[in-house]
Amino acid sequence: MLKKIRTILAAVFFVLITLLFLDFTGTLHHWFGWMAKIQFLPAVMALNVVVVVALIALTLVFGRIYCSVICPLGVFQDILARLRRKKNKYSYSKEVRWLRYPVLVVFVIAVVAGIGSIFQLLAPYSSYGRIATMIFQPIWKLGNNLLATVAERVDSYAFYTTDVWMKSLPVLVIALVTLVVLIVLAWRGGRTYCNTICPVGTILSFFARFSFLKIHFDEDKCKNCSLCSKNCKAACIDFKTHTVDYSRCIVCGNCIESCKFGALRYDNQRIHQKAQAEGRTVDASKRSFLLASALVSTAALAQKKEKLMDGGLAELEDKVAPKRQTPLTPPGSLSFQNLSTRCTGCQLCISECPNQVLRPSSDLMHLMQPTMSYEHGYCRPECTRCSEVCPAGAIKPVDKPDKSSIQIGHAVWIKKNCVVLTDEVECGNCARHCPAGAIEMVHLDPNDEDSPMVPAVNETACIGCGACEYVCPSRPFSAIYVEGHEVHRKI
C-alpha cells in the first residue's frame, strides 16, 4: 500500500511539473503553478516560511518523502533507473560523507554569496528545469508544430505553430551533461545523486534521522535473504546488521514490497512495541492514507489563484543581439542584484515567456539566470506571466497597470544603423509601435524642415519594453536598442 500510494503521487507530481515547463500556452499554470512553489529551494529563496516549515514538518513525520514524491529530479532518477530492467540490482553502501557534506557547504556559501552559477548547478529543481526547458520543450514544440501542420491540411485549427530556437548553447550543453550524469548514476546506483550530491537531500536528511515514522526490521522474521538491500535504490539498508540509514532513506517502499517474510514495516517503533505488548495490530493502510493527506495539505498551502495572459508576436527575420552595458531583467525583478541573489535558474520563466523575450544568461557569474533580449519579440505591457510563475521570489508578482509603469531600461538611438539615413527612406516604425509614447519623429536638422525624420527618445517616459528594437527594420543590428537599468524605476 505504501509503495502504491507513493508511486501514484510521484507520477502525478512529476507529470504535472514537467507539463509546467512544456506548456507554452500558460494554461496549466492557472491550476498547477503551486507545484513549483512547494519545491524546497524556491520556497527558501522566496522566504515562503509556511511552505518551508510544512516540508520540514512533513520530513519529521514521514521521512524524506519530498525526495521521492515532490522533487521532479528525484522521480526522474527513478524513471531512468527503471529503464534498466535488471532485477535485484542494488546493494548496501556506506554514506559518502567526504563528498556529501563538502558539497552542502559549497552550496550554502554560494547561496549566501550570491554566486548563482554554482548553486544553480547543484539545485535539484533547477537541474530538472534546465533539462525540461532546453531538451524536452523543443521536442514537445516540434511535435506540436507537426500536429499543427497536419491539422491545417484538414482545415482544423486545434493546434498552432510556435517558434523553436536555440535560447542558449552553454545552458543546453549543461543540461545535456546533467542528463548524461543522471543516467549513468541512476543506472549504476539508483539514488546516488540524491544521497551524495544533492544539497536539498542532505539538508532534509538532518530532519529525516528523527522522523516519527521509519522503516524498521522485525529481526525474528528476517531470514537475511538480502532482497531488501538488493531493491533499495538509496543503498541505505544493511540486511546483515538489520539497520537502515534514515538520513538516506526516501521511503519508496521497495524494501517492504520485496520482503517475502514480512520482516519490514513502516511505523513508529515505540507505538509498535506498545501495540505488541497490548496484543493490538497497527493498520498500515491508515498510515498510507495519512501520508497522502499530508502531501495534499502541504500542496494546498502554496496554491494561489493565478491570472492568465497570453501574448503574440509578429514574425520578422532574425537579428543579432546588441551588447548591452547593463543586462535587462524582467519587470518585477526589482533590480539586477535582486534577481541574481534570489534566482535559482530553474528556467520556468524562460519556458513560459509567450513573447520569446527571456533566455538564459551566458555570463559566467550569472549563468542560467534569465535575461531579456528582443530579437524574437518584445515585452508586451499586458503580459505578466514571468512574474506569475516564478517560485523563488526573484520576479515579484506585478499586475498590468504596474507593469506599464515599471522602467526596466531606456531606448538608445544608433544613428549609423538607421535605415532613414543608410537607405534614404522614410520609416518611423519605432515611434508608431511604442506603447508608452516615448518616441517621436523629429527633423534630423531642427533648422531644416526638409531634413529626414529620425526618432527622438524621451528617456523619462520609456519603460524599456523593446517594441522599438524588435520592429526596427535595420539588420543585423537594430538602429534603436534598449539599455538596461541596474535598479528598476517607477514612472
N, C-alpha and C positions, 0 to 999 in steps of 0.2 A: 504493500500500500504506500509506504514512504517513497519508494523509487518511482512508482507510477505518478503520484501527485507531483513530485519534484520534476519529473520529465515533462509532464503536461505543462506546468507553469513555466519551465525553462523554454519550451518550444514556443509558447505564446509570447513571452517577453522577447525572445531572440527574433522571431519573425517580424513583430511589430516595430522593434527598434531598427532592424535592418530596413524596413519599408520607410521609416522616417528619413533615412539617408537617400533612398532610391526615389521617393515620391517627389518629382519636380513640380507638381501642381500645388503642393502645400495643403492638400485636403486632409490628409491624415493627422496633421499637427493639431487640428481642431479637437480631435478626440484623444490622441495618444502622445501629445507633446510632453505630458507629465513624465513619461518613461525616461526621457533624457534628464529631467530634473531630479530624479531619485538616484542617479549614478553618484557614487561616493565622492569622487574628486570634484566634479562640477558643483555638487552641493556645498562642499567645503569652500571652494573659490567664491561661490555666490553668497557665502555666510548664511546659508539656509540651515539654521540651527535645528529646526524642527525635524528636517529630513536626516541630518547627521545623527542626532540623538536617537531617532527612530531606527536607523540602520545599526547603530551600536547596540541598542536595546534588543533588536532582532538577533544580533550575534550572541549577546549574552544569554539569550533564552534558547536559541536553536542551533548555535554554532555558525559556521561560515556558509550559510545558505545564500548569502549575497553573491558569493563567487560561483555557485552552481546554478543559480536561478536568474538573478537580476543582471549580472555583468555579461554583456554580449561577447566579450573576448573569451571569457571562461566557457560559455556554452559553445562558442565556435571551436575551441580546442577539443571539446567532447565530440563534436561532429567530425573533425579531422581525424581524431583517434579512432572513431568508429569505422572510418573508411578502410582501416587496416583490419581485416577480418580475422586475424589470428586470435584464438581464444586463450584465456589464462596467460596473458602476455606481460603482466606487470609483476613486480617483486618489491619487497620492502627495501628501503634505503634510508639512511640516516639524514637528518636535516643538514643542508649545506650552509652552515652559519657563516663561514668565511666570505661567502658571496651574498647571501640573503640580506644581512644587516648592513654591510657597507653600501649596497645599492639603495637601501632605505635612507641612509644618512646622506648620500649624494642627492637623492630625490628631495629630501626636506630642505637641504641647503639651496638647491636650485629653485624651489618654490619660494623660499624666503628672500633669496637674492634676485628673484625675477628673471632667472635665466630660462626662458621659455623653451628654447630648443632642446634642453636637457630633460626637463620634467615632462615635456610632451612626448618625448620618445619612450618614456617609461610608463606613462599613464595608460592603463588598460583600455578605458573607454575611448580615449583619443587614438590609440593604436588601431582599434577596430574601426573607428570613424574614418581614418585615412584609407584603410583597405576598402571600406564600403563606398566611399566617395570617389577615390581615384581608380579603383579597379571594377567594382561591381556596378556602380552607377552608369559609366559609359556603356557597358554591355547591356544594361537594362534599357537605356535610351535607344541604343541601336535596335533592340528588339521592338521597342515601341514604334520607332520610325518604319521598321519593316511592316508592322501591322497597319500603320497609317497608310503606307503605300498600297497595300493590298485592299484596305477598306476604301480608299479613294477610287480604285478600279471598279468597285461595285456601288459607287455613289453613296458611300457611307462616311460619315464624319465623326464616328465614335472615337477615333484617335486623331491626334495632330502631331506633326513632326516637331522636334526640338533640336537645338544645336548640340553637337558633340564635338568638344575641342579640348586640347591639352591645356589644362589650367596651370600646371607646374611640373616640369620634368623632374626636378630634385625630389619633390614630395612623392611623385609617382614611383621613383626609384626606392625611396624609403619604404613606401607601402609594399612594394614587391619584395624587398629584403625582409621586412617584418613577416609577410605571409610565408615566405620560404622557411624562416626560422621557426615559426609556429608549427608548420607542417612537420619539420624534422623533429622538433621537441615532442609534439603530440604523438607522432608515430612511435618514437622511441620510449617515451616515458609518461604519456598521458598529460597530467597537470604539472609538468616540470616548470613551465614558465610561471604558473600561478604561485608555486611554492618555493621558487628560487629567485625569480627576478621581479615579479610584480610587487611594487611598493604598497599598493592598496591591500593586497592579500596579506602582506607582512603586518601592516597596521591592524587589520582585523584579527590576525592570529593572536595578538596580545589579549584580546577580549574572548576569543573562542576557547582559550585554555580554561576559562571559568564559566563556560556556558552551562545552563541549567540542565539541558538535555544533551546526552552524548551517546556515542556507540560504546557498548560495554560487552565484555566476554562473560559467558557462563562457563567457567572452566570445567565444571562437571560434565557438560555436554560436548565440549570441544574434543575432537579426535585428531587435532593437529594435521588436518588434510591439506592445509595451506591454500585452499581455494579463495579464502577471504583476501589474503595478501596478493594472490595472482590476479584478482579482479579489482584491486584498489588502485584507481587511477591517480590518487595522490601519493601512493607509495608510503603510506603512513601506518600500516598495520603490520606489527611483528607477531605472527602467529605462534612463534616459539616461546615468547615471554607473555603472550596474551595481553599485549599493550597496544594502545592507539595514540599516536601523536596528534592531539587535538588541535594544535596550532596549524596543522596542515590538512586536517580532515575537512572536506567540503560537504559532508552529509549527503552524498549522492545516493546512498542506499544499495550500491552494488554488492557490498560485502554481505549484507543481510539477505539479499536475494540469492546469492551464490552459495550460502551456507546450507548444507543439506541436513544438518543436525540441530538447527535452531539454537546454535550456541552464541549468536549475536543478537543484541537488542538495542533499540534506541529509546532511552528513557533516562530518568534521574536515578542514580544508584541508591540513594538513601530511601527514596519512595518505594523503589522496587524491593529493597530488603525489608522494609516495614510491611509491605503488602504480603511478601512471602511469609513473614512471621505471623501475620494475621490470617493467612490462608486465602488471601484475595488474589485476583489477577488484574493486570493493567491492560486496558483496551488500547491497542496500538492505533486503531483507526481514529480514535479521538485525538491523538497527538498529531496525526497526519492532517486531520481536518483543521486543527488549531494552527498548524504550520501554514496551510493555505490561507486561512483567515487573516493571519498576521501579515502575510505578504500583500494581500489585497488592501488591508488597512494602511500599511506603510505607503503603498502606491497612492492611496486616496489623499494622503497628506500633501502631496505635491501637485495634485491635479488642479488646474485652473482653466477657466473658460477662456479660449483664445479666439481672437478675431482673425478672419481670413481676408487676404488682399492679394490679388494676383496682378501681375503687370504684363506688359507686352513690350516688344522692341521691333524696330524696323531693321530690315536686312540690308547691310552695307558690306562692301568688301573689307577685308582685314586691314587693320592699321598696325603701326608699331607704337608701343607704349613709350611716352616721353620719360626722361629721367627727372623725377621729382625730388627736390631737395628735402621735403618732408613728406613721408608716406600719408596717404589718405586712409582714414579709418571710418567705419560706418557711423551714422548718426545714432546716438545712444551710448557710444563707447566713451564719451566724455573727453577723453584725451588719448594720445598715443601711449602715454605711460600707464593709464588705467587698463587699456587693452592688453598691453604687454605683461602686466602684473597678474591679471585675472584669467586671461585666455588659456584654455587647456589644449588648444589646437585640435579639437575633435572634428572639425570640418563640417559640422552640421549647418552652420550659417551659409557656408560656401555651397554646399549641395542644395540648399533651399532657395538661394537667390534667384528670383524669376527673371532678372534682367541681365544676368551674366556679368555682374559688376565685381563680385568678390572672387578672389583667387588666393591661394596660399602664398605667403611671402617667401622669397628666395634669399632674404637677408639671413646670414648665419646666426645672428643673435636673436632673431625673431622668426626663425624658420617655422613654417607651417601655420603661423597665425594669419588671420585674414587681412588682406589689404585690398584697396579698390583701384580699378583702372577701367577706362571707358572705351575700349576697342570693340566690345561686343554689345554694349548697351549703356544706359545711364541710370543713375539712382533716382527712380521716379518718386516725386514728393508724396504720392499717396500710398507708397509701399513701405510697410514697417515689418516685413516678415523676419528679417535677421534679428531684430530686437525681440520678437515674439518667441523664437525658437532657442535662443542662447540659454543653456542651462547653468552657466557658470557666473553670470552677472557681469561678464566682460562687455556685453552690449545691453544696456538698461532698456527696459520697455519704454517706447515712445508712442504717442498717438499721432494721427495725421496732422492736426494743427501744429503740434510741437515740431514735427518732422520738417515742416515747411519753414520754420524759423530758426533751425539749427544750422549754423555756418561751420561746415567741416573744412572749408578751404575757399579759395577765390580764383577766378579765371584770370589768365595772363595771355595777352595777345602777342604772337610772334610775327612781326611784320614781314620777315623774309619768306615765310611759308604761305602767306595769304594769297589765294587764287585771284583776288581782286587786283593784285599787283603783278603776280607771276604770269597770269594768263590774260590779264586786262579784261575781266568780265565782272558783271555785277553779281553779288552773292547775297549776303545778309542772312544766311541760314542760322547763324548763331543767335542773332537778335530775335528772329521770328520764333525760335524754339525755346528761348529762355523762359522757364516757368516763373522765375522771380522778377522778370522785367529789369534785370540788372545790366542788360547790354542794349545800347542804342547805336545806330549807324550815324556817323558824323563825317564831314569832309576831311580828307587827309590833310589838306591845307585850309585852315579856317578862313583864310582871306581869299580863297579861290573857290567859287561856287561850282566850277567845272571840274574840280579835283575829284578823284574817286571816293566813294563812300566806304569807310572802314569801321570796324567795331570799336567802341569805347566801353570799358567795363567800369561799373560802379561797384567797387570792392565792398562797400558797406552794405549793399543790398544782395550781393551774390552769396548763395548758400553752398556752392561747390558741388552741385548735383551732377555736373558733367554733361548735360544735354548739349551744350555748345561744342564741347570737344568731340562728342560722339557723332553729331550731324555735320561737322566740318568736312567739306569735300576734299581738302588737301590730303595728299598721300605722298609718302608713307607716314609723315608726321603731320598732325593737325596744326593749323595756324593759331589755334587757341586751345589751351590746356589748363587743367586745374592744379594749383599748388596747394598742398595740404597745410592745415594748421595743427600744431602740436597740442593745443588746447582748444576745444570747440567753443564757439561763442553763440549766444542767443541774440537774435536781431529782431 
